[in-house]
């Protein structure tokens, strides 16, 4: 055993070996892999080996596309058999909604640079002639998908890593860690101690346990996953693609002369939730034929010859699943030198090559080459760590692995974890709640006899008209929005101003009571955080960010705090509720509820003040995300209900109504306000995203200034454009739809929706600056090419007159 290494990777499956392969490929060779058994002896060795590439996120799809590129050349590079076959993948649709999902996928794939063809049932039969077409109404085919031998891929990457200096220790059990502050200084094993600079947890389904040893929350649960291998099938075609029949919850791939048949049953079985046995190495669980029977019945209906085909073996191997169905990657928020790459939800083989590359970039360069927020461990919080939560939510996610992905779909399990003080009041007023980061948030309000729930649909949803009424309430009268879920921080200290001005692109050095909207950028100028910062005193600043971005933004800020104790940061999310009063009558409503003067002269846009509402103290921030005059009222939770009731009573003559988050989205789209994770990301700088007005290059040094200065001098390569469809029929963008000009793909939709004031469909997307002045554009919506018009200015109140009145 070597006593030290620059990087120690825990886990010798496909992910750990891929990380080592790519670290050494990038020139970092002092790398050790620790594996408690033999390489691939966790989930890798029993994985089915299907390689699919398309995901709902463009960057995640690019990551998987890289896997295929790597697997194509890996065998030649290492002289080890990988079993890679570019067989293509066939997707069946047996209902109209599934076919809509496939058509959306094909349109999305085109924008992501992936070929996916919508084909007829007859074409599907030509590709997979041993199936029965009964019930099939359409299909799609991705020719570049394939299959491979998971163990072969892993061994090849391990060989590549070793050839460049990496060391691999098998039969070596991690027993603990030595910590100093927020850093791991050594990994303890049953064969000795290894001091190190960086630790990578790539331990698969053991990842949660390894994380617990060093104080890191890694929310995953092992689930039993079964597939069977048949005997040889007479007349089996030699070039059979893999196939996914998701309406039957099944997948198929050719295995020598037979088939591998597996699926994702609705009632998945969690395994070893109290801890995986330490001796569980290269082992399987007992076959559960009774549990698999519904899948096998569907398989026989689809492929009748299976009824008389024997079974060689049933594989029941546990795999790690997460509460949102995405893997867990990135730097652990709790530690300064620990990275995580685990919980791959049965697509670890498909992701293996690309995940290793992204992790190597993250470790060496501080960030991956593309933004991977959907996979970032910072998307999880403390409430994700409980065993009951993990089992309940992850079981639901496992059961939805192959079900239809509905627009605006909410989960049904692990609900009501975090509630505003207004939860019961708003429920009684018709609130239909969704959940974000554990918070219950009113998406819309069911009135006039409407059923108080979402009804899944690819057509006009049951809430469409009601959200329109809420939208118009904000535009014409006054709305109340419970936004208590916003993440909130306090930054305080002698060095707080200097520190925040170094982090922020905008200038924070403003008089007390001023509010600054700003981005926090990385060294490339990409947007890491999108926040508002209120200066409450000389040394105290109040930061607001989105509900789901709290851990991410808090960690970004904390990691830059100086070591001299001149700055402290506190998460105060639970210390404040927030009611947003917005609309042209919002000042009138607020003024009738307080004795303090809140005229435009006394409280201007971009300012904050402490006032009293009734008997209750409150911090009022005049800011807007709806494009109307508005005020965010921050109060301690015990005052929230009291203040709401005052506002509700005083607002009756003004037409006050409750408003939900879906109306907020429609309002902000009309006004052109950006959303972090869509229009604002680490992949895009403020000038590309149209928020260059928030960059103050004259204030002095700040993170990303040099890059932003160069970008401003030469001009951005891309531009965020606003489109409206030249078709008044409402459509419901989900992001990823393809933007084209005369058949040429220019970009994809970042976000979109219906503008109830302008009565048009709105979409945003980045395109290269050379293509922003055309008259004709098209957006591919579920396979329908809809003409679109680009707009230079905001669609609503382009001169910002409404917010300054």
ABEGO torsion letter per residue (X at the ends): XBABBABBBBEABAAAAAAAAAAAAAGBABBBBBBABBBGABAAAABAGBBBABBABAAAAAAAAAAAAAAAAAAAAAGBBAGBBBAEBBBBBABAAAAAAAAAAAAAAAAAGBBBBBBBAAAAAAABAABBABGBABBBBBAABBBBBAAAAAAAAAAAAAAAGBBBBBGBBBAEBBBBEABBABBBBAAEBBBBABBBBAAEAAAAAAAAAAGBBBBBBBBBBBBBBBBBBBGBBAABBBBBBAAAGBBBBBBEABBBBBBBBABBBBBGAAEBBAABBGBBBBBBAAAAAAAAAAAAAABAAAAABBBABBBBBBBBBBAAGBBBBEBBAABAABBBBBGAGGAAAAAAAAAAAAAAAAAAAGBBABBAAAABAAABBAAAABAAAAAAAAAAAAAAAABBBBBGBBBABGBGABBBAAAAAAAAAGBBBBBBGGBBBBABBBBGGBBBBBBBBABBBAAAAAAAAAAAAAAABBBBBBAAABBBBBBBEAAAAAAAAAABABBABBBBGBBBBBBBBBAAGBBABBBBBBBABAABBBBBBBAAAAAAAAAAAAAABBAAGABBBBBAAAABBBBBBBEAAAAAAAAAABABBABAAABBBGBBBBBBBEABBBBBBBBBAAGBBBBBBBBBAAAAAAAAAAAAAAAAAAGBBBBBAAAAAAAAAAAGBBBBGBABBAABBAAAAGAAAABBAAAEBBBGAAAAAAAAAAEBABBBBBBBBABABBBBBAEGBBBBBGGBBAEBBABBEBBAAAGBBBBBBBBBAAAAABABBBBBBGGBBBBBBBBABBABGAAGAAAAX
